[in-house]
Amino acid sequence: MAVEIKEVTTKKLMREFIHLPARIHQNHSNWVPPIYLDEWTYFNPKKNRAFDHCTTVLYVAVKAGEVVGRIMGIISHQYNETHKINDVRFCYLETFNDAEVFNLLIESVSNWAKNNGMKRMVGPLGFSDKDPQGWLIDGYDQPIVIATNCNFPYMNALLENLTFTKEIDLVVYRVLIPDELPEFYKSIYKRFTGRENDLILKEFTKRSQVKPYIRKVLTLLNETFAGIYGFVPFTLKEMDDFANRYLYLINPRFIKIFIDKNDQVVSFLVAMSDISEGIKKSKGYLLPWGFIPVLTAGRKSKQLNLLLGGISPEYQGKGLDVMMGIKLIESAKKAGKVVIDSHLELETNVKVRAEMEKMGGQVYKRYRIYQKVL
């Protein structure tokens, strides 16, 4: 039966694009639906400022009158110019186990990219590394957390059949929260608190207390993430959008920052309760009452998910990461958490990986970003 590829140019097709994964993953126990209010904002160029510096396309595949696949193509001009490359990113690719549909979607983005002068395709990778990136290659049976992809193994096989190869892997650590801090943590804590410094650790109990620091935190993130694979700096408007997307889901007690005497942020650590079970119960709809199971899940969950962390270069190696980690562990234990998910870490990020392993962390999921020369 013929497959037709359609560009998403109408609200009806956008609705099909957004809701297709729920049909594909309806019997997939680990899949977590998106928060649909966020999806409508994310894919709207008038509301998502990331579209301002990218050229994009969205396609759906239609078979027997039904949408059976989707894909997004992104040309990040800012990233390409900075790194002197001509890459197109593919992302949000979803299909049933159907090679014809899969291949046509990849081919459609490939042809579109070549017409726009691109030389290589990489993905799954969104506007930035803060979007879901990579496909699972290990840990398919492990629970999925917010802002990460969930895929069946056949997706990797279909892509590799098109001669896509590894670009880079990302790992996720599972770290048990210790009853007692490791000795190396205690030693660094003692040295840090025993010397004079002009830094202040800020902790929060209300979201309103966090808001004055959002742009400062994300400005520092722009600085510390500059060399990270796939990262594109936030504009001021994108900072506000990013905060609006996640802040209402985060317990402010899981945000730790250090400021200097001028009230400038020099380090930050942001985590959130795992709310996956709540999103599943709400089926991705927060309104009118879906927010209740999400909030309940956050309180009941035994897992804390790391989201962001960074330290200004001039303050690295001075124990700020350990101090924030200790305070985060204290807050986590008070909230009844027993385990931490590290979120995605580049396999090449040896410093962070070493810290995770010092805490007894073990890799329990691995994601892969693929590439192919067009």
N, C-alpha and C positions, 0 to 999 in steps of 0.2 A: 504494500500500500504506500502511495506516494507521501513523502514528507515535505512540508512546506515551511520554509524559514521566513518569519515575519519580524520586521523591526517593531519594537514597542513604541508606538506613537500615540496611543489612545489610553484613556483611563481604564477601559475594559481589559485591554491587553496587559496593562500594568497590574491590575488586580490578579489576572491569571499568573503573571510573572511572580508576584509576591506570594501567592498561595499555593503554587505548584509543589514546593517541598513537602507540605503537609500530606499530600497524596502519595508522593514517592516514599515517604518515611512513616506511613501510617502504622506499619507493623514493626518499626525499628525502635526497640525499647530504649535505646540510649539517646535517641534524637530529642532535642529540645527545640520547641518552636520559637521563632523570633517574637519579639514584642511588636505587634503589628502597627501600633501608633508610630514607633520608631522607624519601621520599614518605609512607611509612606513619606516620612520626612527625609530619610536617608536617600531615597531614589528620586527625590524631587529637586531638580537643579535650582529652583527658586528658593529652596530652604536649606539645601546643603551646599555650603560655600566651597567645598572641595571641587565641585564642578567648574568653578571659576578658572582654575589653572589646568584643566584637563580637557581632552577631547574624548567623548565616550559614545558607546553604542550598546543597546540592549536588544537581544533577539530572543524569540521563542520559537520552538519547533511545534508544528501542528500536524497531527496524524489522525485521519478519520474524524476530522472536525474537533479534535481535542488537543489541548496544549500538553505536550509530553516531554518538553525539555526547555531549558533556558540557559542563557549565558550573558555576561557583561564583559565588554572590552573597554580598557582604560589606557589612554596615552597620557602619562604624567609628564607634561612638558618641563615642569620645574625639576623633577628628578632626572629626566633624561639629559637636560642641559647641564645640570650640576655634575653628572657622572659621565658626560660625553658618550652617551649610548643612544640607541634607537630601538627601545623596547616597547612592546605593547603588553599590558597585563590582562590576563583573563581571570575572572572571578565569578562567584555565585553561579557556577555551572552545576546544574542538577538535571539528571535524566534517570529514567528507568534503565535496566540492563539491556540497552538497545544500541548496538554499535553504529547502526546507520544514523540514528538521531544524534548520538554523541559526535560522530565524525563530521556531520554536516554543520553542527554548531561551532565546532573548532574551526572548520574550514571557512565559515562565514566571517568569524572574527579575524582569521588569518588574512583573507582577501581584503577585508576592510582596512586592516593594519598596513598591508603592503601598498594599498592605494594611498595611504597617508605617510608613506616613506619609511615605515618601520622595518627592521631587519631581523628581529627576534621576538619570540613570544615567551613570557614567563608567567607562572601562576601555580595555584591560585594565590592571587595577591591583589588587594583592593587599592583604594586611594593611598593608603599608608599602611605601615605595619601595625597600626592600632586597630585596623579592621581584621576580621578573620582571615588567616593566611595558612596556606599549606593544606594538604590532605593527610589524614591519618595513614601511617604505614605500619605502626605497631600500637597495640592498645585499643583495638576496635571494641573490645568488651568493657572498656572503662567508661565511667560517666563523663559526659560532656559538660563543660562550663561555658559561661557567657563569653561572647566574642571569640569563639573558636568554631571551626568547621566540624561537622559530623558527616562522614561518608562511608558508603559500603566499599569493601575491597574491590569490587568490579570497576569502580571509577578509576583506580590506579592502573588496573590492567588495560582498560580501554585507552587510557592516555599513553601508556607505555607502548601499546600496539601501534600508535602513531609516531613512534620513535622519539617521544619526549624523554629526556634524561634528567637526572638529579641536578638541580641548581644548588640547593642548600637544605639541610635538615634543621628542624627545631625540636627541642626536647622539653618535656614537662616533668618536673620532679614532684614526688609525693613525700612530704616531710612531716613526721609525727611530732606534735608539740610536746617537748620534754617536760616531765614533772619538775626537773631541776635544770637550771641553765648549765651548759657545758663549761668546763673550766676556762677555756680560751675566751668565752664571752665574759665570764666573771673577771678575768684578768684585765681585759680591755676596758670594761666598765670601771674598774677600780682606778686604772691609770687616767681615764678620761675625767672622772669626777674629782680626781685628786689634783688636777692642775687648773690654773686660771685660764679662762677663755671668754671671749665676748659673744658667744653663741647662746641662743635660748631655744630649748626644745618646746615646740608648741603642740599641745594636744587639744582635742575638740570634743564637745558634747552636743553641739547644735550645728546644723548646716549653715545657718546664718553666720556663724563664726568662721566658717571655711571660705565663704564667698570672696572676702577681700584678698585672699591669697591665690585664687584660681589662676588668674593670668600670670602671677609671679611664678607659680609652680610650673605652668606650661611653657613659660618663657625659658625657664631653666631646663625643662625637658627638651626644648628645641636645641639648646646648647649641648646637652649631654648626649642626645641621641643623634647628633649630626652625622656620625659615621656608621650608624646602624643600618643594616641592609633593609631596603624598602622604605625607609622613613622619609617622610616629607614634612617639613616644618609647618606648624600651625600659624595661620594668620590670627589676628586678634579676634575676628568674627568666628573663625573656626574654633578658637579656644572656648568661646561662649557656647557654641553649638555642642562641642564635646562635653562640656560640663553639664549642659542641660540634658544630654543623653544619658549620663551615668550618675550624676550627683544624687538624684532622688532615690537611687537604688542603694547608695552606700551609707552605712552607719558611720557618722563622723568620728566615732571612737577608733576607727581603723585607719585614720589618716594621721600621719606623724610628719612634722617638718621641723627643720632647724632654720632659724633666722639669725641674721647678724644684727649689730647695734643700729643699723640703718633700716631695719625691718625688711631686708631683702632675703628671699628664700635661698638658702645655700644647699639644702638637701631635702628630699621628700620620699615618703613611702606611703603608697595607697593600696589598700586591700578591701575586699568586700566579702560578706557572707555568701556562701553558695546558695543561690535562689532557684536553681534549676528545677527542683521538684515543684516549686510554686508556679513557675512559668508553665510547666507541663499541665498542672491542674487547671490553670486559667486558659489553657490552649492558646496562649499568646495575646489574649484580650484582657487588658487591664480594666476596661470600663464595661459595664457599670460596677461590677463587684470583683473583677479578676485581681485587683490589687491586693485583696485580703489574703488569698493563699500565697501570693508572692511575699508579702510582709511576714506572714506566719512562717513561711519556709526559711526566711532569713534568720528569724529568731531561733528556730528549732535546729537548723543545720549545724552539724558538727564540723563542717569544713569551712576554712577561710581561703579565699582565692586572692593571690597577689595580682595586682593590676599594673602598677607603675612604680618606678623607683629611680632616683638619680641623685648624684652629688656633684656640685660644682668642682671643676678640675683642681682648683687651688685648695680644696678641703678634702680631697681624696686621700685615703691612707691615714686619716686622723681619728678613726673610730666612730664616725657619725653613722655609718651603716649598722654597726653593732648596737649602738645606743638606740637607734630607731627600731631595730629588730627586737631588742629586749622589751621596749615599751609596747611594740605590737604583740609580742607573745603574751605579755601581761594582760593586755586588753582582750586577747583571744581567749585566754584561760578563764577570765572573768565571765566571758560570754558563753562558756561551755564548749569551745572549739577544741578538737583533738587532733586535727590534721590540716596541713597547708598544701594547697596546689600552687605551684610556682608560676603558673601560666607559661606561655611560650618563651623559651630562651634559645637563642641561636646556638647551634652546636659549637660554634667557634668562640663563644663568649666564655672564655676559660675562667675569668675572675668570678663571675656570678655562679658558674657551675661549681667552682671550688667551694664557695660559701655554702651552697646547697648541700654539698657532700660532707662538709664539716659538720653540718647539722644532722647527718645521717640520712639525707634525702636520697631517694632512688628514682631513676627515670622509669616512669610507668606509661608514658605515651610519647610517640615520636611522629612528627609531621614532616612532610616533604613539599618543597616548592620545586616545580619542574621548569625546564627550559627547552626550547627548540629554535634553531635558526630557520628563518622563513625562506 
